[in-house]
Amino acid sequence: MSGVTKEIDTYVIHYSSSANGAVVAPEIFLSKTGRYVGKITFNKGAKTEINRDRLRVNYPLSSFNDIIDILRNEKPLFLTVFSDLNKGELSTTHEPVGEGELD
C-alpha cells in the first residue's frame, strides 16, 4: 500500500448553488506555495484518485465542517491518496499531547 502525499499550505473553498437554487457539492482546492496540488470534494459516489500528479480525496458532505476545522487550525497539513485502495486522507505530522491552541 503506497500512496502519493502532497504538503498543502493554502486552500480555496467553492460552495455554490445552481440557478434553480439546488446546492452544488462544495470543493476545496489545495495548493503548496501557490501551486495547485489537489482538491477535496464532497460528491456522493466520487472517486478518490490521482490524475496527472493532482490528488482528489472525496468525503461525505457531513464531514465538511470537520475538514474546514482541520484546515483552519492545523499545520503542517498533507493530502495523501492511496489509489489502489480508493482511499485518501488529510493529515498532520506528529504533535505533542496537550499542545492546544497557541492563540
Residue pairs with C-beta under 8 A, 6 or more apart in sequence:
1 82
1 84
1 85
2 82
2 84
3 80
3 81
3 82
3 83
4 50
4 53
4 55
4 80
4 81
4 83
5 78
5 79
5 80
6 30
6 32
6 37
6 38
6 55
6 78
6 79
6 80
7 32
7 37
7 76
7 77
7 78
8 30
8 31
8 32
8 37
8 38
8 77
8 78
8 79
9 31
9 32
9 33
9 75
9 76
9 77
10 30
10 31
10 32
10 34
11 28
11 29
11 30
11 31
11 71
12 28
12 29
12 31
13 26
13 27
13 28
13 68
14 26
14 27
14 28
14 29
15 23
15 24
15 26
16 24
16 26
17 23
17 24
18 24
25 41
25 42
25 43
25 44
25 61
26 41
26 42
26 61
26 64
27 39
27 40
27 41
27 42
28 39
28 40
28 41
28 67
28 68
28 71
29 36
29 39
30 36
30 37
30 38
30 39
30 40
30 55
30 79
31 37
36 54
37 54
37 55
37 79
38 54
38 55
38 56
38 57
38 79
38 81
39 54
39 55
39 56
39 57
40 56
40 57
40 58
40 59
40 67
40 79
40 90
41 56
41 57
41 58
41 59
42 58
42 59
42 60
42 61
42 63
42 64
43 58
44 60
44 61
46 56
46 58
47 56
47 58
47 86
48 56
48 57
48 58
48 81
48 82
48 83
48 86
48 87
48 88
49 55
49 56
49 81
49 83
49 86
50 56
50 81
50 83
55 79
55 80
55 81
55 88
56 81
56 88
57 79
57 80
57 81
57 88
57 89
57 90
58 88
59 67
67 90
70 77
70 90
70 92
71 77
71 90
73 101
74 92
75 92
76 92
76 93
77 90
77 91
77 92
78 90
78 91
78 92
78 93
79 88
79 89
79 90
80 88
80 89
80 91
81 87
81 88
82 88
